[in-house]
């Protein structure tokens, strides 16, 4: 299992944050000051991102990555019913797999811009990205990736985001990125998510074209008791694009769960 780095900040009930494929743990920077006032944040760097070790297995299953995360949480003593786990994008799929395989390690689950399975068209996009990065490095997918993260309206209003995201993407280990693309392409969590017993909130970006709202709605329908919420005019990464609305949804759900 690759060693996973987890950064800690804040005080209060513990909250694990797991980033998307097209960002890293710094994607939570806009919401960290607010959330860390009420929660002890544990920001995860997935394998191949930041100081976390890269994926050695060229074709990992999503559950392999979830197992590595479970091992890291247990090693750091970050477990228990008072622990909440939140994932965005790729991180949300990892967290759903974590709930399936290791749901007893934590309490509430928040899935932001996720789902249970991709359509064939979206699976093909992961194959394309994996092949491009394997052949030409991260530079080959930067422009496409940036536009998968944000809405066109957001990029028009924040042109600096393109350069900022480009810098982040170029720091990712290409082999781990390509392997993660294949893990996402090959996953189908639908047969497994009925076993999730964690209180669950599924958040969708209303304008997300990478993991569109119908994917989140499907997941919520398959997890018993799950809540579903949409953030309007938001793309694939609510912590970056709509941090206020994202923090509102997270705090509302966790306040009710920890009341």
N, C-alpha and C positions, 0 to 999 in steps of 0.2 A: 504494500500500500504506500502511495506517496505521502510524504509528510506535508501536512496542511498548516499554514500559518493562520493564526487567529489573533486579531488585535482587540484590546479591551479598553473601554472608556465609559464614563458615566456611573451613576448610582441608581439603585432600584432593582426591580425584578429583572432577571436576565433575558435579553432578546438577541438571538442570533440573526445576523444579516448575511445573506448569500447572494452574490452579484450575478449578472447575466453573462452570456458568452461574449457580448460585444463591448463589455465594460470591465471594470475590476472593482475591488472593494471601495475605491474612492468615489464610485457612483453614488454612495450614500452620504457624501460630504454635505450636500444641501439640507438634508434632514437630520444629520447627526447632532447638531447643537440643540435642536428641539427635543429629539427623542432621548438624548443622553441626560436631559434634565430629570427624566422620570424613569429611565431604564438603564441598566448596565448593558451596554452594547458589546457584542462580540462579532466583529467583522471578519468574515471568512474570506480567504484568498484561495480560490479553487486551484486544483493542480495545473501548474504551468503559468500561473499568474503571480506576479510579485515574487515574494521569497518562498512560495510553496514549491515543492518539488514537482517536476514535470511527470506526465503520465508515461510510464515505461511500456505499458501494454498498448499496441497499435490499434486494437479493436476492443476497447473496454465496453462493458455494459453499463447502463446508467446506475444499476444497483451496485456495481463495483465502486463508482465514485461516491455513492451514498454510504457505502461501508467505510470508505476512507474518512468521510466526514464524521461518521459515528465514532470511529476510533479516535479522531482528533478531539471530539467533544468529551469523550470519556477520559482521555489522557489529561485534559485540562480541567476536569472536574465540573464540566458545564452540562449537568443533566438534572432531571427532576421534573415533577408536574408543574412547578412554577416557572419553568423555562418555556419561552415562546420561540418559534423558529419561523423566519420569513425569508422567502426566496423570490428573486425577480428573474424572469426569463429562464435561461439555462439553470440558474440557481433554484428557481421554483420547481423545475422538474426533478432536480436532485433532492429537494426537500420533500416532494411528494413520495419519491422512492424511499427516502429516509423514514417517512411516516409509515409506509407499508412494511418495511423491514425492521425498523427500530422505533416504532411509535411509542414504546414504553419509556423511552429516554427523555421525553419532553411532553409539554402540554399543548397549548394552542399552536395551530399551523396557519400561516398566512401565505397564500400563493398569489403572487403579483405577475400578471401577464404570462400565464402558463396554461396547462391543459393536460390531457391524458394521452393524446396521440396526434400526429400531424397528418394532413392530407398527403396523397401521393405527390401532388405538385410541390408542396413544401418540403417533402422528403428529398425530392430531386434537387432543390436549392441547396440543401446541406451537402449533397454529393458534390455539387459544383464548387461550393466554397472549400470543401475538404481537398478536392483535386487542385484547385488554384493555389491554395496555401502550400500544399505538399510540393507543388512544382516551382512556385515563384516566391514563397514567403508571404508574410502578412501584408506587405505592400499591395499585393494583388487584389485584396478584398476591401481595402480601406474605404474607398469611395462608396461602394455598395453598402458596406456595413454601417457607415454613418447615417445613410438614408433609411436604413432599417430601424435605427434607434429612435429617430425623431420624426415628427410630422414636418411637411414642407413649410407650413406656417411658422413653426418654431424656428427652423433653420433660417428662414427669411428674417425673422426678428432677432436671431442670435447667430450671426454668421461666424462668430468666433468659436462656436461649438464644433465646427468641422475640424479646425486645427487641434483643438483640445482632445477630441476623440481620436484623431489620427495619431497623436502622440501616445495615447494610452494603448491603442491597438498594436502599434509597432513594438511595444514592450512584451507582448504575449509570446510565449514559446510556441512556434509554429506547429511543431509536432503534437503538442497537447491540444492546440486549437483544432487541428484537423481531426484528431481522435475524438474530441468532444463533439464535433459536427457529426461524425459517424454514429456516436452513441445516441444523439438526439434523433438522427434519421431512423435508426433501427428500433427505437423504443415503442412500446405500446403498453401503457399503464392501465388500460381499461379493464383487463381481467383481474387486476390487483387492488384497485383503489377502494373497492367495497369493503376491504378489511380495515380501512383507516377508522380509528375510533377517536382521534384527536379532534377537539373543537376546531373548525376550519372556516376561514374566510378566503374567498377567491375574489381578487381584484382584477378587473380588465381595463385596459386603456381603450376608450371608445374609438380611437382612430388608429389603433395598432394593426398594422398589416402583416406583421411577423407572426404573432400569436393573437389572432383577432378575437373579439369578445365571444364569439360562438364557441371557441375552444374552452374558454374559462367557464362558460355556462354549462357546457357538457360535463366538465369535471365536477362542478358544483352539484349537478344532478346525480352524479354517481357516488358522491361521498355523503353518507347519512348525516343530515342536520346541517350541512354546509350552507353558509351565507354567500351571497353573490352581490358584488357592487361594481359599478362602472364609473371611471373617471372620464368625463367628457373631454373632447379635444386633446387627447393625450395619446402619445405613441407607445413605444415598447419599454420605455424606462421612466416610469412616473417619479422616482426619486430625483431625477434630473430635470424632467420637463414640467411636472406639476407637484413640486415638493410639499406645498401647503396642503393641497387636497389629499395627497398620499398620506402625509402624517395624520391628517384628520381621520382618515379611514382606519389607519393602524391603531391610533390611540382610542378611538371609539370602541373598536372591537376588543382590545386588550383591557380597557377600563371595565367593560362589562364582564369579561372573563375573570379578572382579578379582583372584582368588587367584593 
